[in-house]
Amino acid sequence: MRTDTIEEFLHDLAARVPAPGGGATAALHAAQAAALLGMVARYSDGEKYAEHAATIHEVRDTTDELRGLCLDLAEQDAEAFGAVANAYRLPKQTPEEKRARSLAIGTALAEAGRVPARVIVLAEQIVELAERLRPIGNPNVISDVAASAIAARAAISTARVNVEINLSGITDLDLRTELDEALVKTDDMLLRADTVTSAVREQILR
């Protein structure tokens, strides 16, 4: 996925195959959000912003790391959904086969849910960085802080739905609890992303 062209990725996304799908898209939303913040940080690096250099450099370096982690998750999501598809193809003729298939499906769905749950965690970090950079970043590119927050919001919303759809097929209570916990703060994260966007719009419309 890292070396695909955008056209190749979109072709695969539109194809009748289990992956890439919404989970990979969520991770790529987050990767774009991180990249946008990294760009704003680089445009905010100079004597004029020396007072906030430590924060700006931290945002730059952290978003570079997050961008790579989000790309990793996009690829992991595709692998996880491949495992789900393979589990559903397992034979189910005998009671033993049915039990083995059911266990394999549950295990695969759990991992398929964990990947977007990790996307939510990374997207939250990106929103936090956007909150820190917005008041001190270069005003000439401040709209890209809003674009980052919007992309992070899309990542969170999309990842949440992908966790939820996998939850519907999991019966193990411990696994359900694990994934439920990943969703607890999503509404707050979405509100914070919206707040960043609103603050940017107020700033540029003054």
SVG drawing of the C-alpha trace seen along z (x, -y; Angstrom):
<svg xmlns="http://www.w3.org/2000/svg" viewBox="-24 -41 40 75">
<polyline fill="none" stroke="black" stroke-width="0.4" points="0.0,0.0 2.9,-2.4 4.2,-2.2 0.8,-2.2 -0.1,-5.2 -3.2,-7.0 -5.0,-5.7 -4.0,-2.1 -5.2,-2.4 -8.5,-3.9 -8.9,-1.1 -8.4,1.5 -10.6,-0.4 -13.5,-0.3 -12.9,3.4 -15.1,6.2 -12.4,7.4 -12.4,7.4 -9.4,5.1 -8.5,2.3 -11.7,0.9 -12.9,-1.5 -10.3,-0.6 -7.4,-1.3 -9.1,-4.5 -9.4,-5.6 -5.7,-5.0 -4.9,-7.1 -7.2,-9.9 -5.0,-9.9 -1.8,-9.8 -2.9,-12.8 -3.9,-14.7 -0.4,-14.1 1.2,-15.2 -0.7,-18.4 0.3,-19.3 3.9,-18.5 3.7,-20.9 2.3,-23.7 5.1,-23.1 7.7,-23.4 6.2,-26.7 6.3,-27.9 10.0,-27.2 12.1,-30.4 13.1,-33.4 9.6,-34.8 8.4,-31.7 11.5,-31.3 9.4,-31.7 7.5,-28.5 10.3,-26.6 10.3,-23.7 6.6,-23.1 6.8,-23.5 9.8,-21.1 7.9,-18.6 4.9,-18.8 7.0,-18.4 8.9,-15.3 5.8,-13.7 3.6,-14.1 6.4,-12.6 6.4,-9.5 2.6,-9.3 2.4,-9.5 4.5,-6.4 2.5,-4.6 -0.7,-5.4 0.6,-4.0 1.6,-0.8 -2.0,-0.5 -3.4,-0.9 -1.4,2.1 -2.2,4.0 -5.9,3.4 -5.7,4.9 -3.9,8.0 -6.5,8.3 -9.4,8.3 -7.7,10.8 -7.5,13.1 -11.3,12.5 -12.1,13.5 -9.9,16.6 -11.6,17.6 -15.1,17.4 -13.9,19.7 -12.9,22.5 -14.9,25.7 -17.9,26.2 -19.2,29.7 -18.5,31.4 -18.9,30.1 -15.1,29.9 -14.8,27.9 -17.6,25.6 -15.9,25.0 -12.5,24.3 -14.1,22.0 -16.0,20.1 -12.8,19.7 -10.9,18.5 -13.6,16.0 -13.7,14.6 -9.9,14.3 -9.7,12.6 -12.6,10.2 -10.9,9.2 -7.7,8.3 -9.7,6.5 -11.3,4.5 -8.0,3.8 -6.5,2.1 -9.0,-0.7 -9.0,-1.0 -5.3,-1.8 -6.2,-4.4 -8.4,-6.1 -5.6,-6.4 -3.2,-7.9 -5.9,-10.3 -6.5,-11.5 -2.8,-12.4 -3.0,-14.3 -6.0,-16.3 -4.0,-17.2 -1.1,-18.4 -3.5,-20.5 -4.8,-22.1 -1.3,-23.0 -0.1,-24.2 -3.2,-26.3 -2.5,-29.3 1.2,-29.6 1.5,-28.3 2.1,-30.4 -1.2,-32.2 -0.6,-31.9 -1.1,-28.1 -3.4,-28.0 -6.2,-26.6 -4.2,-23.4 -4.5,-23.0 -8.2,-22.9 -7.8,-20.5 -5.7,-18.3 -8.4,-18.4 -11.0,-17.5 -9.0,-14.6 -8.3,-13.4 -12.1,-13.6 -12.8,-11.5 -10.2,-9.0 -11.9,-8.8 -15.4,-8.5 -14.5,-5.9 -12.4,-3.9 -15.2,-3.9 -17.6,-2.4 -15.1,0.3 -14.6,1.2 -18.4,1.4 -19.0,3.6 -16.4,6.1 -17.8,6.0 -21.1,7.2 -19.5,10.5 -17.5,11.1 -19.0,13.0 -16.0,13.2 -16.8,10.8 -13.1,9.8 -12.6,9.0 -15.8,7.0 -14.8,5.1 -11.4,4.3 -12.9,2.9 -15.7,1.1 -13.1,-0.8 -11.5,-2.1 -14.8,-3.9 -15.4,-5.6 -13.8,-8.9 -14.6,-9.2 -17.5,-11.7 -15.2,-13.9 -12.4,-13.6 -14.8,-14.5 -15.9,-17.6 -12.3,-18.6 -11.5,-18.3 -14.6,-20.4 -13.4,-23.0 -10.0,-23.3 -11.7,-23.8 -14.1,-26.4 -11.2,-28.3 -9.3,-28.4 -12.3,-29.6 -12.8,-32.4 -9.2,-33.3 -9.2,-33.6 -12.6,-35.3 -11.8,-38.1"/>
</svg>
